[in-house]
């Protein structure tokens, strides 16, 4: 363990000790939802939907749900009152400053995609768009494609084996993706596990559409398999979205067909890639797909749509705003 790691660990042990000594001292990232059995959930924010409470866990960094009846509201409210009363204590003020400094050091490690807006995690796929003049980041979840013969793939790289000359389609459930971009040129930030046993090539800002011109490679770009990620236009049919076709020739050879969108891809610090369309996307449904070399397209895709009139995406990340400093009293 490095010296910096030991110092950081010791510092956090001290913070933990202070929290144990002053259990009511907490900041926004340590709010508690106290349950009827006496246990509690540490959350950063929550919302009530019908008979359930939906909260963002500060321990697991993901959204979770519980029945509303499990929450001990009097105890939860009392804890909040105690926390607010202790917030002005000198120990709490100092602890808040230390947490804020630590958070700033962690945040600076994440790429900044817009003023005051950084990628919230170390990996995943995020869509950057603008809503009412303000940039927002939305996480795009991976979705599993089905085969139109109703044979569902249960492996990462599944093989389709239609009869000779026949065509199968790779489909997604539902007519619309959960995430909708309100701008026609969104950017996708990508950081997922590399493909094993694939030759790597430097990524440069280039046209990744068919037969597109390639620009000279830029120095210090990320290294990933060539054309690994691409955007395809999905065709909506009923309650399905078709993202690709698979054909088998009489010779037995399999081939895939997709409607690719022309994009540029650049490397970003921390192992991230930024994928951006070179032209405006017409309103409709799309998917970010992973190309597996000779194996074709991975059936697990990240689906999204483009619809300027769509409702705002749920739980976006927005630029952080710090409260203005209070004027000093004369």
Backbone bond lengths (Angstrom), bond angles and torsions (degrees), N, CA, C in turn:
res aa  C-N    CA-C-N  psi(-1)  N-CA   C-N-CA  omega(-1)  CA-C   N-CA-C  phi
1 X - - - 1.472 - - 1.525 108.76 -
2 X 1.324 116.32 131.87 1.454 120.55 -177.42 1.516 110.80 -70.52
3 X 1.356 114.67 164.37 1.463 119.92 178.49 1.527 110.27 -60.41
4 X 1.349 116.39 -44.09 1.460 119.30 -179.89 1.520 110.91 -60.24
5 X 1.342 116.57 -39.63 1.466 119.88 179.74 1.509 111.22 -65.34
6 X 1.360 116.15 -41.27 1.471 118.77 179.74 1.522 110.87 -65.70
7 X 1.337 116.29 -40.78 1.467 119.43 178.69 1.523 110.63 -64.11
8 X 1.332 115.67 -43.34 1.463 119.33 179.81 1.519 110.86 -63.17
9 X 1.349 116.48 -42.71 1.467 120.24 179.72 1.525 110.50 -63.28
10 X 1.340 116.66 -43.85 1.460 119.79 179.81 1.523 110.83 -62.70
11 X 1.303 115.08 -38.34 1.484 119.53 -179.27 1.525 110.62 -64.89
12 X 1.330 115.76 -41.62 1.459 118.11 -179.90 1.528 111.96 -71.99
13 X 1.337 117.27 -30.68 1.457 118.90 174.44 1.522 110.10 -63.48
14 X 1.354 116.18 -37.53 1.458 119.80 176.84 1.518 110.86 -64.47
15 X 1.329 116.04 -42.28 1.472 119.56 177.90 1.519 110.65 -62.06
16 X 1.347 116.36 -42.30 1.465 119.73 178.77 1.520 111.20 -61.32
17 X 1.337 115.80 -38.63 1.460 119.52 178.50 1.523 111.22 -64.85
18 X 1.330 116.35 -40.37 1.461 120.02 177.91 1.527 110.90 -64.07
19 X 1.344 115.28 -40.02 1.462 118.05 178.55 1.528 111.09 -64.99
20 X 1.341 115.65 -36.56 1.464 118.61 177.98 1.528 110.70 -66.32
21 X 1.341 116.07 -36.51 1.464 120.04 -179.15 1.525 111.49 -74.59
22 X 1.345 116.11 -31.19 1.465 120.57 -179.53 1.516 108.53 -126.55
23 X 1.330 118.77 76.39 1.463 121.56 -173.37 1.514 113.25 -62.22
24 X 1.314 118.09 -22.16 1.462 119.27 -179.14 1.510 112.20 -82.88
25 X 1.367 116.76 -11.67 1.464 119.28 -179.16 1.515 108.42 -82.64
26 X 1.298 117.10 117.12 1.459 121.42 -179.11 1.498 108.67 -156.91
27 X 1.312 116.09 159.44 1.450 120.18 176.78 1.509 108.95 -113.53
28 X 1.320 115.75 -171.10 1.462 119.75 -174.03 1.516 112.12 -58.70
29 X 1.340 117.34 -34.45 1.449 119.38 -177.14 1.522 113.00 -74.70
30 X 1.324 119.32 -0.66 1.465 121.33 -178.98 1.526 111.46 -126.51
31 X 1.322 116.98 32.29 1.463 119.06 175.25 1.527 109.06 -67.17
32 X 1.320 115.27 150.99 1.465 119.07 -176.90 1.522 111.13 -118.81
33 X 1.318 115.30 136.70 1.459 122.29 165.43 1.534 105.56 -106.28
34 X 1.317 116.63 107.98 1.467 121.49 -175.24 1.526 108.87 -88.76
35 X 1.327 115.69 133.23 1.457 121.70 -176.53 1.529 110.80 -98.75
36 X 1.316 115.36 166.35 1.469 121.08 -176.44 1.525 112.75 -63.77
37 X 1.336 117.85 -26.70 1.462 119.81 -179.34 1.527 112.57 -84.65
38 X 1.342 117.54 4.51 1.452 121.42 178.28 1.514 114.36 95.13
39 X 1.332 118.38 -14.17 1.461 121.11 176.80 1.531 109.37 -79.95
40 X 1.324 116.28 174.46 1.464 118.99 -179.98 1.521 110.02 -150.28
41 X 1.337 115.06 161.57 1.449 123.31 175.53 1.529 108.45 -114.34
42 X 1.339 116.27 132.53 1.458 120.98 174.79 1.525 108.29 -86.25
43 X 1.322 117.13 123.32 1.456 121.17 -173.92 1.528 109.77 -134.07
44 X 1.333 114.71 158.84 1.461 120.05 172.82 1.525 111.42 -100.54
45 X 1.342 116.16 -29.10 1.461 120.73 177.22 1.520 108.53 -161.51
46 X 1.333 115.66 160.29 1.462 118.82 178.12 1.519 109.17 -152.94
47 X 1.347 114.90 164.57 1.451 121.87 177.30 1.525 108.41 -146.85
48 X 1.311 115.62 152.00 1.464 121.52 -179.15 1.518 108.69 -104.71
49 X 1.327 115.35 125.61 1.458 121.53 178.02 1.521 109.12 -127.13
50 X 1.353 115.36 103.82 1.461 119.57 -178.99 1.510 111.04 63.48
51 X 1.325 116.32 -123.29 1.466 120.76 -178.62 1.524 112.40 -98.65
52 X 1.357 117.54 18.99 1.463 121.16 -179.59 1.524 110.08 -130.17
53 X 1.321 115.06 153.25 1.471 121.22 174.70 1.520 107.28 -112.23
54 X 1.318 116.31 130.03 1.459 122.87 -179.64 1.527 107.67 -111.59
55 X 1.338 117.13 126.87 1.456 120.91 -174.60 1.525 110.13 -138.61
56 X 1.350 114.15 155.77 1.464 120.75 176.52 1.520 108.15 -99.31
57 X 1.324 116.22 112.72 1.457 121.70 -176.34 1.525 110.02 -71.99
58 X 1.349 116.01 126.44 1.467 120.11 177.31 1.524 111.09 -78.78
59 X 1.333 117.73 -11.37 1.467 121.12 178.25 1.523 111.60 -88.94
60 X 1.348 116.28 -37.60 1.468 119.92 -175.47 1.521 113.45 -109.66
61 X 1.349 116.81 -4.20 1.470 121.71 177.75 1.526 111.69 54.89
62 X 1.329 116.68 46.60 1.460 119.82 176.09 1.524 109.47 -155.57
63 X 1.334 115.26 161.02 1.461 120.92 -179.82 1.526 110.28 -79.77
64 X 1.342 115.93 137.73 1.458 122.44 179.27 1.527 108.67 -137.10
65 X 1.335 115.87 166.30 1.462 120.81 -179.07 1.518 110.58 -134.69
66 X 1.333 115.12 152.41 1.460 122.64 174.44 1.527 108.30 -143.49
67 X 1.336 117.85 153.49 1.462 119.34 171.41 1.526 110.28 -62.93
68 X 1.297 116.53 138.25 1.459 121.93 -177.63 1.528 111.19 -60.40
69 X 1.334 116.57 -31.26 1.465 121.18 -177.18 1.521 112.54 -66.90
70 X 1.344 118.42 -15.98 1.466 121.25 -179.24 1.521 112.57 -81.50
71 X 1.340 117.95 -11.57 1.462 121.41 -174.60 1.523 111.17 -88.64
72 X 1.320 115.86 132.08 1.471 122.53 173.94 1.520 106.93 -90.15
73 X 1.333 116.20 92.33 1.460 120.10 -174.04 1.527 113.49 -67.45
74 X 1.339 120.01 -41.40 1.474 118.69 177.43 1.526 112.18 -57.56
75 X 1.344 117.26 -42.94 1.464 120.21 179.83 1.520 110.86 -68.17
76 X 1.327 116.70 -38.55 1.469 120.63 179.14 1.524 110.94 -63.82
77 X 1.338 116.17 -45.00 1.463 120.27 179.97 1.525 111.51 -66.65
78 X 1.332 117.13 -37.42 1.460 120.45 179.12 1.516 110.79 -65.79
79 X 1.323 116.79 -40.00 1.461 120.16 177.54 1.526 110.61 -60.88
80 X 1.351 116.92 -41.53 1.459 120.82 179.28 1.527 110.87 -63.73
81 X 1.335 117.12 -39.59 1.463 120.81 178.32 1.524 110.79 -64.43
82 X 1.344 116.32 -44.49 1.465 120.08 179.05 1.525 110.68 -62.94
83 X 1.317 116.11 -39.71 1.453 120.46 -179.29 1.526 110.91 -64.76
84 X 1.345 115.77 -42.11 1.459 119.97 179.62 1.527 111.33 -65.76
85 X 1.353 115.98 -37.05 1.458 119.78 -179.33 1.519 111.88 -67.52
86 X 1.336 116.34 -32.15 1.463 120.10 -177.53 1.520 112.66 -88.49
87 X 1.359 117.12 -8.06 1.468 120.37 -174.00 1.523 112.65 -62.56
88 X 1.343 116.56 -27.48 1.464 119.44 -176.95 1.522 112.84 -86.07
89 X 1.330 118.59 -3.92 1.459 120.87 -179.95 1.518 110.36 -65.35
90 X 1.336 119.22 144.05 1.475 120.86 -179.36 1.524 112.97 -55.16
91 X 1.347 116.97 -39.09 1.465 119.60 179.33 1.520 110.81 -63.00
92 X 1.346 116.87 -39.85 1.457 120.26 -179.82 1.515 111.64 -67.89
93 X 1.313 116.76 -39.93 1.465 120.56 178.99 1.522 110.44 -61.85
94 X 1.332 116.81 -45.05 1.462 120.58 179.28 1.521 111.08 -64.69
95 X 1.335 116.43 -40.81 1.457 120.78 179.53 1.521 110.71 -63.88
96 X 1.333 117.13 -40.44 1.465 121.34 177.35 1.518 110.83 -61.18
97 X 1.330 116.65 -41.39 1.459 120.13 179.35 1.521 110.96 -63.10
98 X 1.337 116.71 -41.48 1.454 120.21 -179.51 1.518 111.22 -65.59
99 X 1.333 116.33 -43.10 1.459 119.90 177.96 1.518 110.65 -62.09
100 X 1.329 117.02 -41.74 1.461 121.34 -178.69 1.525 110.41 -64.69
101 X 1.316 116.94 -41.14 1.463 120.17 178.40 1.526 111.22 -65.14
102 X 1.327 116.01 -40.67 1.462 119.74 178.92 1.529 110.65 -65.52
103 X 1.323 116.03 -40.25 1.464 120.70 179.57 1.530 110.66 -64.41
104 X 1.314 116.78 -40.91 1.466 120.32 179.38 1.524 110.54 -63.50
105 X 1.335 116.86 -38.62 1.460 119.83 178.96 1.533 110.49 -66.44
106 X 1.335 116.91 -37.86 1.457 119.89 178.53 1.524 110.85 -70.61
107 X 1.329 117.15 -41.15 1.458 120.98 -177.57 1.517 112.08 -62.71
108 X 1.325 116.76 -37.47 1.456 119.55 -175.60 1.526 111.12 -66.14
109 X 1.336 117.67 -17.43 1.451 120.97 177.72 1.523 112.16 -75.96
110 X 1.342 117.55 -21.80 1.454 121.82 -178.74 1.526 110.50 -89.83
111 X 1.335 117.90 141.45 1.467 120.52 -179.80 1.530 112.09 -60.04
112 X 1.319 115.78 137.81 1.460 121.47 175.23 1.526 107.85 -91.36
113 X 1.341 116.97 120.20 1.470 121.63 -175.49 1.521 112.13 -99.43
114 X 1.335 116.63 -14.95 1.464 123.32 176.46 1.526 105.79 -159.86
115 X 1.336 118.62 160.37 1.467 119.71 -179.79 1.529 112.04 -53.52
116 X 1.344 116.73 119.37 1.454 121.94 179.39 1.515 114.99 77.70
117 X 1.342 117.99 6.27 1.470 121.03 -176.96 1.528 109.31 -127.37
118 X 1.336 115.56 116.98 1.464 121.54 179.88 1.519 110.09 -118.20
119 X 1.315 115.92 157.02 1.464 120.11 175.21 1.520 108.63 -61.45
120 X 1.344 118.19 130.52 1.470 120.51 -170.97 1.518 114.85 -81.49
121 X 1.333 118.34 -13.12 1.460 121.01 -176.25 1.530 109.80 -135.13
122 X 1.337 115.01 172.25 1.458 120.73 -179.43 1.523 112.60 -85.79
123 X 1.332 118.12 -13.64 1.460 120.96 -178.86 1.521 109.01 -153.23
124 X 1.335 115.34 169.07 1.449 120.49 179.81 1.513 111.35 123.09
125 X 1.333 115.96 -169.63 1.455 123.31 176.33 1.523 107.69 -128.31
126 X 1.337 116.84 125.80 1.461 122.05 -177.94 1.527 110.06 -128.75
127 X 1.321 115.22 139.66 1.462 121.88 178.03 1.516 108.88 -103.05
128 X 1.331 115.53 127.00 1.460 121.64 177.93 1.521 108.67 -101.92
129 X 1.333 115.91 124.06 1.458 121.02 179.20 1.524 108.65 -140.94
130 X 1.324 116.21 -174.36 1.455 121.93 179.04 1.525 108.59 -131.09
131 X 1.322 115.97 130.02 1.458 122.00 178.25 1.521 108.11 -125.24
132 X 1.320 116.60 120.78 1.459 122.53 -179.02 1.526 111.46 52.29
133 X 1.325 115.03 43.44 1.456 120.69 176.13 1.507 115.64 79.38
134 X 1.322 118.71 1.19 1.465 122.11 -178.26 1.522 110.16 -116.60
135 X 1.353 118.80 132.45 1.468 120.70 178.66 1.525 111.36 -69.16
136 X 1.320 115.37 146.57 1.457 121.25 178.16 1.520 109.50 -142.12
137 X 1.330 115.37 146.99 1.460 122.27 173.60 1.521 109.26 -111.14
138 X 1.338 116.26 134.36 1.456 121.20 178.29 1.523 108.02 -128.90
139 X 1.318 116.88 130.59 1.462 119.66 177.58 1.524 110.03 -75.41
140 X 1.329 116.18 133.47 1.463 122.29 178.36 1.526 107.90 -104.09
141 X 1.321 115.52 119.42 1.456 120.27 -178.09 1.532 110.67 -84.17
142 X 1.338 115.36 152.31 1.457 120.27 178.45 1.520 109.80 -78.42
143 X 1.331 115.75 138.87 1.457 122.77 -176.79 1.522 108.48 -123.44
144 X 1.316 116.55 146.44 1.469 121.56 -175.46 1.520 110.92 -96.16
145 X 1.320 117.14 128.82 1.454 121.56 177.82 1.520 111.76 -83.52
146 X 1.328 115.42 145.64 1.464 122.22 176.64 1.528 110.03 -107.19
147 X 1.325 116.42 165.11 1.453 122.78 173.88 1.524 108.30 -100.31
148 X 1.311 116.83 142.09 1.454 119.17 -173.17 1.521 113.77 -65.84
149 X 1.397 117.98 -16.44 1.458 119.70 173.90 1.519 111.72 -78.79
150 X 1.345 116.84 7.24 1.462 123.22 178.59 1.517 111.83 72.33
151 X 1.345 117.33 24.45 1.458 121.10 173.44 1.511 107.25 -101.69
152 X 1.295 116.36 112.09 1.456 121.39 -173.16 1.528 110.79 -88.50
153 X 1.332 116.06 136.68 1.458 119.26 177.35 1.512 109.92 -81.30
154 X 1.325 115.50 137.48 1.461 120.87 179.14 1.519 111.65 -120.71
155 X 1.331 117.12 11.14 1.454 121.06 178.85 1.510 108.60 -126.58
156 X 1.323 115.60 161.11 1.452 120.30 -175.55 1.518 111.46 -63.39
157 X 1.320 117.19 -44.77 1.458 120.85 -179.79 1.522 108.05 -120.97
158 X 1.327 117.34 87.15 1.457 121.63 -176.51 1.524 109.83 -91.26
159 X 1.324 117.22 150.72 1.461 121.60 179.31 1.518 109.61 -102.98
160 X 1.325 116.34 136.41 1.461 121.84 174.96 1.514 107.30 -100.05
161 X 1.335 118.29 138.92 1.447 121.24 -177.07 1.522 110.40 -134.00
162 X 1.347 117.92 64.73 1.451 119.57 177.22 1.521 110.54 -67.96
163 X 1.311 117.04 163.80 1.458 120.11 178.99 1.524 108.88 -67.75
164 X 1.347 116.31 160.17 1.457 121.07 -175.72 1.515 110.66 -56.59
165 X 1.331 115.86 130.46 1.451 121.46 177.88 1.509 114.44 83.66
166 X 1.334 117.77 -9.67 1.460 120.57 -178.55 1.516 109.94 -86.14
167 X 1.327 115.00 165.47 1.465 120.06 -179.47 1.519 109.16 -128.04
168 X 1.315 116.23 134.20 1.462 122.41 174.35 1.518 108.06 -112.96
169 X 1.321 116.05 154.83 1.465 119.86 179.18 1.515 109.56 -119.39
170 X 1.325 115.13 145.75 1.464 121.96 175.40 1.526 106.81 -95.76
171 X 1.318 117.60 119.21 1.460 122.09 -170.04 1.526 111.61 -123.04
172 X 1.326 115.10 150.65 1.453 122.94 172.45 1.518 108.99 -113.47
173 X 1.320 116.24 142.41 1.456 121.01 178.72 1.521 110.56 -69.60
174 X 1.323 116.74 142.47 1.452 121.95 176.00 1.515 112.62 89.16
175 X 1.324 115.79 149.60 1.463 121.16 -179.01 1.521 112.33 -81.25
176 X 1.337 117.55 -18.60 1.464 120.50 -176.79 1.523 110.31 -138.68
177 X 1.321 115.70 146.34 1.461 121.46 175.87 1.526 109.80 -75.86
178 X 1.329 115.80 158.27 1.466 120.34 179.58 1.519 111.36 -68.23
179 X 1.335 117.20 -34.55 1.469 122.02 -179.24 1.527 108.89 -98.31
180 X 1.329 116.48 128.82 1.459 122.19 179.02 1.528 109.40 -125.32
181 X 1.322 115.95 129.07 1.457 121.29 176.71 1.520 109.56 -85.82
182 X 1.336 115.94 136.41 1.465 120.67 178.76 1.521 111.51 -93.36
183 X 1.329 117.29 -2.21 1.466 121.97 175.94 1.521 108.24 -118.01
184 X 1.345 116.28 155.08 1.461 119.17 -175.46 1.525 113.57 -90.75
185 X 1.338 117.53 -2.87 1.469 120.36 174.11 1.527 108.31 -131.13
186 X 1.339 117.89 71.59 1.463 119.44 177.32 1.524 110.53 -77.62
187 X 1.311 116.89 160.53 1.461 122.25 173.71 1.512 108.81 -111.60
188 X 1.328 116.24 141.42 1.456 122.23 177.87 1.530 108.84 -112.52
189 X 1.333 115.83 127.26 1.455 122.24 177.08 1.525 107.82 -103.72
190 X 1.326 115.97 126.36 1.465 121.94 -168.59 1.522 109.75 -127.13
191 X 1.326 116.10 131.29 1.458 121.70 172.45 1.524 107.55 -150.70
192 X 1.328 116.47 92.80 1.463 121.93 -179.57 1.513 108.50 -128.30
193 X 1.328 116.56 174.26 1.455 121.15 -176.42 1.522 110.50 -64.23
194 X 1.341 116.91 142.99 1.470 119.78 179.35 1.521 111.53 -71.80
195 X 1.330 115.41 158.48 1.458 120.51 174.90 1.527 108.54 -76.52
196 X 1.338 118.80 127.80 1.469 118.85 179.73 1.525 111.82 -71.89
197 X 1.339 115.30 150.73 1.465 122.31 173.70 1.519 112.46 57.56
198 X 1.337 117.03 38.70 1.461 121.17 175.89 1.517 108.88 -120.68
199 X 1.333 118.54 136.31 1.475 119.56 176.66 1.509 110.40 -66.35
200 X 1.336 116.42 135.26 1.446 121.45 -178.20 1.520 110.56 -94.77
201 X 1.331 115.54 145.35 1.449 121.75 175.47 1.512 108.62 -135.44
202 X 1.350 118.20 145.55 1.457 119.66 179.10 1.526 111.24 -62.65
203 X 1.326 115.33 140.90 1.453 120.73 175.90 1.510 108.58 -91.97
204 X 1.304 117.56 132.79 1.453 121.30 177.09 1.510 108.84 -128.12
205 X 1.357 119.19 158.66 1.454 120.28 176.44 1.520 109.00 -63.02
206 X 1.317 117.28 106.18 1.452 121.17 -176.09 1.514 109.34 -147.46
207 X 1.313 114.94 170.74 1.446 121.77 177.12 1.519 107.68 -85.73
208 X 1.333 117.48 115.57 1.457 119.72 -179.76 1.512 111.54 -96.88
209 X 1.326 117.65 14.03 1.453 120.96 173.91 1.514 109.85 -80.34
210 X 1.312 117.67 174.44 1.447 121.25 -177.69 1.526 110.93 -65.18
211 X 1.323 113.96 133.49 1.465 120.80 175.40 1.519 113.02 55.12
212 X 1.328 118.43 26.40 1.460 121.21 -179.07 1.506 110.83 -80.31
213 X 1.318 118.08 152.85 1.470 121.10 178.53 1.512 110.73 -69.56
214 X 1.297 117.96 145.17 1.453 123.02 178.82 1.519 109.38 -105.68
215 X 1.316 115.93 134.80 1.445 121.59 178.05 1.522 109.66 -93.64
216 X 1.325 118.41 159.69 1.469 120.12 179.24 1.520 111.04 -59.28
217 X 1.325 115.76 145.40 1.459 120.52 -179.78 1.524 110.18 -65.57
218 X 1.322 115.24 144.29 1.454 121.27 178.98 1.521 109.57 -96.43
219 X 1.312 119.37 146.83 1.466 120.60 179.88 1.520 111.67 -68.94
220 X 1.332 114.77 152.22 1.461 123.29 174.33 1.525 112.26 60.44
221 X 1.335 116.76 35.21 1.452 120.58 174.87 1.521 109.30 -89.21
222 X 1.330 116.08 162.94 1.457 120.56 179.00 1.525 109.77 -67.14
223 X 1.330 116.65 157.71 1.455 121.63 179.69 1.519 108.70 -113.68
224 X 1.335 117.09 116.14 1.464 123.21 179.87 1.515 107.74 -145.73
225 X 1.351 117.50 163.34 1.458 118.91 175.77 1.527 111.23 -58.46
226 X 1.318 115.78 142.56 1.459 122.62 -176.59 1.524 110.97 -58.54
227 X 1.329 116.49 130.26 1.469 123.06 177.46 1.534 112.55 52.72
228 X 1.312 116.58 40.32 1.464 118.82 -178.27 1.522 111.93 -68.60
229 X 1.336 117.89 -39.72 1.459 121.51 -176.96 1.523 110.21 -114.16
230 X 1.345 115.90 135.53 1.447 120.98 179.79 1.531 108.79 -144.87
231 X 1.305 115.99 160.93 1.467 121.87 176.83 1.522 108.47 -105.79
232 X 1.337 116.03 132.62 1.463 120.70 176.58 1.525 109.27 -117.57
233 X 1.320 115.77 148.69 1.459 122.10 174.82 1.522 107.74 -87.76
234 X 1.322 117.20 128.73 1.463 122.11 -179.93 1.516 110.00 -93.15
235 X 1.302 115.74 143.91 1.466 122.19 176.21 1.525 108.58 -99.94
236 X 1.322 116.68 122.64 1.461 121.33 -177.96 1.513 109.48 -87.96
237 X 1.320 116.36 124.04 1.463 122.68 175.83 1.521 108.07 -132.45
238 X 1.339 114.86 106.58 1.450 118.92 -177.77 1.511 110.98 63.96
239 X 1.312 116.23 -123.15 1.462 121.46 179.77 1.525 111.19 -103.33
240 X 1.335 116.78 28.19 1.458 122.16 -179.85 1.522 109.40 -129.23
241 X 1.347 115.08 156.02 1.453 121.84 172.33 1.527 108.09 -124.12
242 X 1.327 116.66 119.63 1.458 121.92 -178.81 1.525 108.27 -91.69
243 X 1.327 116.52 120.87 1.469 121.11 -177.70 1.521 112.49 -107.67
244 X 1.338 117.87 -5.32 1.457 119.26 178.69 1.507 111.76 -178.67
245 X 1.334 115.45 159.75 1.460 123.04 176.92 1.520 109.23 -116.79
246 X 1.318 116.00 149.30 1.458 121.93 175.73 1.520 107.96 -127.29
247 X 1.331 116.10 127.22 1.460 121.34 -179.80 1.519 110.28 -120.57
248 X 1.347 114.21 151.31 1.464 119.23 173.93 1.519 107.91 -123.31
249 X 1.319 115.79 121.53 1.451 121.00 179.93 1.526 109.97 -75.33
250 X 1.338 115.79 168.03 1.467 120.71 178.19 1.523 110.25 -59.11
251 X 1.336 116.17 -30.00 1.471 120.12 179.93 1.524 112.03 -74.10
252 X 1.331 116.63 -8.98 1.459 120.35 -178.93 1.510 114.11 96.32
253 X 1.331 117.63 -4.74 1.450 120.80 -178.77 1.519 110.92 -74.91
254 X 1.345 115.47 133.22 1.465 121.28 178.59 1.523 110.05 -94.43
255 X 1.321 115.92 144.09 1.459 120.75 175.99 1.516 109.29 -143.59
256 X 1.338 115.92 152.75 1.463 121.55 179.19 1.523 109.84 -117.24
257 X 1.309 115.20 151.19 1.460 121.32 176.10 1.519 108.88 -132.64
258 X 1.319 116.23 132.08 1.462 122.01 176.39 1.524 108.30 -138.11
259 X 1.324 115.57 158.66 1.460 121.53 175.01 1.530 107.79 -96.86
260 X 1.336 116.16 92.97 1.446 120.32 -175.86 1.526 111.92 -78.83
261 X 1.330 114.53 150.44 1.462 122.83 174.12 1.521 107.71 -102.55
262 X 1.317 118.12 139.34 1.454 120.80 177.90 1.527 109.80 -72.67
263 X 1.326 115.39 132.85 1.462 120.48 -175.11 1.522 110.48 -140.86
264 X 1.317 115.04 166.53 1.459 121.70 166.90 1.515 107.67 -117.19
265 X 1.321 116.00 150.38 1.460 120.28 -179.45 1.521 108.54 -135.28
266 X 1.317 116.27 132.93 1.460 122.10 -179.84 1.520 109.80 -134.34
267 X 1.315 115.76 154.57 1.453 120.81 177.21 1.510 111.29 -85.42
268 X 1.335 115.67 142.60 1.460 123.25 178.04 1.523 107.28 -125.36
269 X 1.327 117.66 151.37 1.467 120.56 -175.72 1.528 111.22 -58.50
270 X 1.309 115.34 154.53 1.454 120.89 179.95 1.512 113.67 83.00
271 X 1.352 117.46 12.89 1.457 120.14 179.39 1.509 114.52 85.53
272 X 1.341 118.38 7.65 1.459 121.77 -178.52 1.525 110.54 -84.34
273 X 1.337 115.06 153.33 1.453 123.39 171.72 1.524 108.51 -119.10
274 X 1.313 116.31 144.17 1.466 121.88 176.42 1.519 107.97 -115.01
275 X 1.334 115.78 118.91 1.462 122.81 -179.10 1.523 108.46 -113.41
276 X 1.339 117.18 124.41 1.461 121.69 -175.33 1.522 109.89 -135.31
277 X 1.333 118.64 133.53 1.474 120.69 174.99 1.525 110.12 -62.72
278 X 1.333 116.12 144.14 1.462 120.35 177.36 1.521 111.63 -85.05
279 X 1.332 117.58 -14.12 1.455 122.80 178.52 1.525 109.31 -133.10
280 X 1.313 116.29 160.75 1.466 120.83 178.45 1.530 110.35 -62.02
281 X 1.319 116.28 138.17 1.458 121.54 175.90 1.525 109.20 -88.46
282 X 1.308 116.33 130.73 1.461 119.57 176.88 1.528 108.43 -72.18
283 X 1.336 118.53 149.84 1.466 120.04 178.42 1.523 111.19 -52.62
284 X 1.302 115.76 135.06 1.457 121.00 -177.97 1.511 111.32 158.94
285 X 1.319 115.72 -163.05 1.455 122.24 -175.25 1.525 110.56 -110.86
286 X 1.338 115.50 141.11 1.453 122.03 -176.50 1.531 109.40 -138.86
287 X 1.331 114.51 173.45 1.464 119.96 174.86 1.518 109.17 -152.99
288 X 1.327 115.61 140.03 1.456 121.82 169.13 1.524 106.49 -85.63
289 X 1.335 116.75 123.08 1.461 120.25 -176.81 1.520 109.70 -117.79
290 X 1.324 115.18 155.15 1.454 122.70 177.84 1.518 108.01 -108.29
291 X 1.338 117.19 122.08 1.450 122.25 179.18 1.530 109.23 -88.91
292 X 1.329 116.11 130.11 1.457 122.19 -173.61 1.533 111.71 -105.79
293 X 1.322 116.89 36.02 1.457 119.43 -179.83 1.512 110.88 69.20
294 X 1.332 116.87 -131.57 1.460 121.72 -178.62 1.523 112.38 -66.40
295 X 1.308 117.07 -19.94 1.468 120.29 -179.61 1.529 112.25 -76.13
296 X 1.306 117.32 -10.34 1.453 120.05 179.05 1.514 112.61 84.95
297 X 1.315 115.68 -150.72 1.461 122.17 -173.72 1.526 111.57 -84.46
298 X 1.309 115.76 135.53 1.462 121.57 172.37 1.526 108.17 -67.35
299 X 1.335 117.72 134.05 1.462 121.11 -178.68 1.525 113.05 -72.88
300 X 1.327 117.27 -13.11 1.461 121.16 176.93 1.529 107.63 -92.04
301 X 1.314 117.32 115.30 1.464 121.77 -173.04 1.523 109.82 -125.43
302 X 1.332 115.40 166.63 1.469 121.81 174.85 1.531 107.20 -109.50
303 X 1.325 117.33 104.87 1.459 121.00 -171.68 1.525 111.84 -95.79
304 X 1.324 115.39 145.36 1.460 122.10 177.09 1.523 108.11 -154.66
305 X 1.309 116.19 168.46 1.455 121.16 178.04 1.514 110.75 -128.90
306 X 1.316 115.50 170.84 1.463 122.26 175.02 1.525 107.18 -123.44
307 X 1.319 116.02 115.51 1.463 121.26 -177.83 1.526 108.66 -155.21
308 X 1.340 118.42 101.30 1.462 120.95 -178.70 1.521 113.85 -60.20
309 X 1.335 117.45 -21.97 1.463 121.52 -176.77 1.533 112.62 -98.41
310 X 1.300 118.06 4.26 1.465 120.94 -178.40 1.523 110.52 -69.82
311 X 1.334 117.49 153.17 1.479 120.01 173.84 1.531 109.81 -61.45
312 X 1.316 116.43 157.51 1.460 120.26 178.96 1.519 110.18 -61.77
313 X 1.325 116.70 140.96 1.463 121.35 179.00 1.522 110.55 -63.49
314 X 1.319 115.32 147.20 1.466 120.24 -178.29 1.523 110.89 -73.02
315 X 1.311 116.42 136.13 1.459 124.82 171.55 1.533 113.43 54.75
316 X 1.330 118.62 54.53 1.466 119.57 175.99 1.518 111.07 -78.14
317 X 1.312 115.75 158.70 1.460 121.21 170.39 1.521 108.19 -90.47
318 X 1.328 116.24 132.10 1.459 121.72 -177.70 1.525 109.81 -121.93
319 X 1.339 117.64 162.59 1.471 119.54 179.74 1.519 111.22 -57.28
320 X 1.333 115.78 138.64 1.452 120.58 178.54 1.524 109.73 -77.16
321 X 1.301 115.06 138.02 1.466 120.52 176.33 1.511 108.26 -121.09
322 X 1.308 116.11 127.38 1.460 120.64 179.34 1.517 109.27 -92.87
323 X 1.338 117.38 138.93 1.458 119.33 178.48 1.518 111.79 -62.55
324 X 1.305 115.08 143.29 1.467 119.65 -179.49 1.532 110.35 -66.32
325 X 1.307 114.66 143.73 1.469 119.01 178.82 1.533 110.43 -64.43
326 X 1.307 114.89 140.26 1.457 119.61 179.51 1.534 109.53 -71.84
327 X 1.332 118.35 140.51 1.472 120.15 179.33 1.522 109.95 -66.26
328 X 1.317 114.17 140.43 1.447 119.08 179.56 1.524 110.03 -71.51
329 X 1.330 114.88 139.00 1.455 119.64 178.32 1.532 109.83 -78.05
330 X 1.315 115.15 138.27 1.468 121.09 -179.77 1.519 110.36 -78.27
